[in-house]
Amino acid sequence: MSFHVERAYDDPQPGRYRVLVDRLWPRGVTKERAALDEWCKEVAPSADLRKWYGHVPERFDEFARRYRAELAEAEAPAALDALRAKATEGEVALVTATRDVERSGAEVLRVVLEGTD
């Protein structure tokens, strides 16, 4: 399986299945520019968790712990399985609007999907 994190504001990499993994649409990005194949809100962090985190670097470890717990609930496990299945067909880009992709929900999601944590 091959997952990559990409910003919604960067040029899409060719040949990747692009999935928006944010709950909110990226500000100022048109559907054409986003070039998405799917918008998977089921795997996005909850609004409460996203607001609590606020991209404060010191909160990232706790954010990641709470987000992993959310990914074990409700609709997320089926959506995770679908993303893993899609990755068996080729590269999957997890698209996010976040500036700091290394400390983002998309990066936590990538690690979870790849089973490397």
WOSUL-V436797 format. One record per backbone hydrogen bond with DSSP energy under -1.0 kcal/mol. CO is the residue of the C=O (numbers start at 1). NH is the residue of the N-H. If there is no record, write none. Layout:
BEGIN
co,nh
CO,NH
CO,NH
END
This chain:
BEGIN
co,nh
2,92
4,94
6,96
7,10
13,16
17,93
18,37
18,38
19,95
20,40
26,29
30,34
31,35
38,20
40,43
41,44
46,50
47,51
48,52
49,53
50,54
53,56
56,59
57,60
59,63
60,64
61,65
62,66
63,67
64,68
65,69
66,70
67,71
69,72
70,73
73,76
75,79
76,80
77,81
78,82
79,83
80,84
81,85
82,86
83,87
86,89
91,17
92,4
93,19
94,6
95,21
96,8
99,101
100,103
104,108
105,109
106,110
107,111
108,112
109,113
110,114
111,116
END
